[in-house]
Amino acid sequence: MPGRIYEATGGRLFAALYDRLTKGSEDAGLADMRARVLAKAHGATLEPGAGTGANLKHYPDAVTELVLTEPSEHMARRLRDKVAASRRAAQVVVAPAEHLPFEDARFDTVAGTLVLCTADDPAAALREAVRVLRPGGQLLFLEHVRADDPGLARWQDRLEGAWGYMATVSPAASIAASVDDLERGRFPKAPPLVRPLVSGRATRA
Ligand SMILES: C[S@@+](CC[C@H](N)C(=O)[O-])C[C@H]1O[C@@H](n2cnc3c(N)ncnc32)[C@H](O)[C@@H]1O
């Protein structure tokens, strides 16, 4: 089930506005960040919470199969349209990241961008991502995180209860044991609270 900010704004509205709301950030560098993270994708690849398909154009040819999941029917509809209009073949499956309808070790790559912040249970979503990865498979991520700056982090913590947007479970902390190229970044043209980002790749043991 979609997270709290998503429910508060209404799934239909969020899906309808998403591309317009993020365009400034995409143009100011977010698209480049996506491209850098996704350049490492290869083989059978799963993207949970794929939204309106902002990542579609960034997948390299090394991706041999692409499966996109979305729990929101409103997003999934837009996702199907975007896949149909793109040159990339992809299967769209309606499912939350916490309960993926795939067998263990099915994928070579799981790629998630800006998705843990809206998942109801980010830790469960990460466990599922690891479950469907084959041993040696990779998790690529670009996610909001708690700020390094203690002042900003305090505000993030205070507002977490009210809006439920900021994932206080840092993907970096959760999978730190196996992360091999972690980078901190800033969400361009975004309010300070949601600016801190982390991206990288973790390999399944
Ligand atoms: C901020 S948007 C990001 C969309 C896309 N990943 C991107 O990078 O543009 C968050 C997405 O996560 C989806 N979502 C919400 N709850 C989810 C869950 N429990 N599991 C998977 N996706 C979820 C929302 O429907 C939305 O499409």
The ligand as an SDF file (V2000), in Angstrom:
LIG
                    3D

 27 29  0  0  0  0  0  0  0  0999 V2000
    8.4070    9.6490   -5.2310 C   0  0  0  0  0  0  0  0  0  0  0  0
    7.6760    8.4880   -6.3020 S   0  0  0  0  0  0  0  0  0  0  0  0
    9.0930    7.8880   -7.1970 C   0  0  0  0  0  0  0  0  0  0  0  0
    8.7310    7.2360   -8.4870 C   0  0  0  0  0  0  0  0  0  0  0  0
    9.9020    6.6970   -9.2740 C   0  0  0  0  0  0  0  0  0  0  0  0
   10.5690    5.6250   -8.5660 N   0  0  0  0  0  0  0  0  0  0  0  0
   10.8900    7.7890   -9.6020 C   0  0  0  0  0  0  0  0  0  0  0  0
   12.0830    7.6520   -9.3070 O   0  0  0  0  0  0  0  0  0  0  0  0
   10.4710    8.7870  -10.1910 O   0  0  0  0  0  0  0  0  0  0  0  0
    7.3350    7.1300   -5.2050 C   0  0  0  0  0  0  0  0  0  0  0  0
    6.6560    5.9840   -5.9220 C   0  0  0  0  0  0  0  0  0  0  0  0
    6.5740    4.9040   -5.0010 O   0  0  0  0  0  0  0  0  0  0  0  0
    5.3010    4.3190   -5.1440 C   0  0  0  0  0  0  0  0  0  0  0  0
    4.9910    3.6140   -3.9040 N   0  0  0  0  0  0  0  0  0  0  0  0
    4.2850    4.0260   -2.8410 C   0  0  0  0  0  0  0  0  0  0  0  0
    4.2230    3.0570   -1.9140 N   0  0  0  0  0  0  0  0  0  0  0  0
    4.9110    2.0180   -2.4060 C   0  0  0  0  0  0  0  0  0  0  0  0
    5.1930    0.7160   -1.9280 C   0  0  0  0  0  0  0  0  0  0  0  0
    4.7580    0.3020   -0.7460 N   0  0  0  0  0  0  0  0  0  0  0  0
    5.9100   -0.1010   -2.7130 N   0  0  0  0  0  0  0  0  0  0  0  0
    6.3800    0.3180   -3.9170 C   0  0  0  0  0  0  0  0  0  0  0  0
    6.1430    1.5360   -4.4150 N   0  0  0  0  0  0  0  0  0  0  0  0
    5.4210    2.3770   -3.6670 C   0  0  0  0  0  0  0  0  0  0  0  0
    4.3600    5.4560   -5.4480 C   0  0  0  0  0  0  0  0  0  0  0  0
    3.1590    5.0080   -6.0540 O   0  0  0  0  0  0  0  0  0  0  0  0
    5.2320    6.2840   -6.3770 C   0  0  0  0  0  0  0  0  0  0  0  0
    5.0960    5.8720   -7.6890 O   0  0  0  0  0  0  0  0  0  0  0  0
  1  2  1  0
  2  3  1  0
  2 10  1  0
  3  4  1  0
  4  5  1  0
  5  6  1  0
  5  7  1  0
  7  8  2  0
  7  9  1  0
 10 11  1  0
 11 12  1  0
 11 26  1  0
 12 13  1  0
 13 14  1  0
 13 24  1  0
 14 15  1  0
 14 23  1  0
 15 16  2  0
 16 17  1  0
 17 18  1  0
 17 23  2  0
 18 19  1  0
 18 20  2  0
 20 21  1  0
 21 22  2  0
 22 23  1  0
 24 25  1  0
 24 26  1  0
 26 27  1  0
M  CHG  2   2   1   9  -1
M  END
$$$$
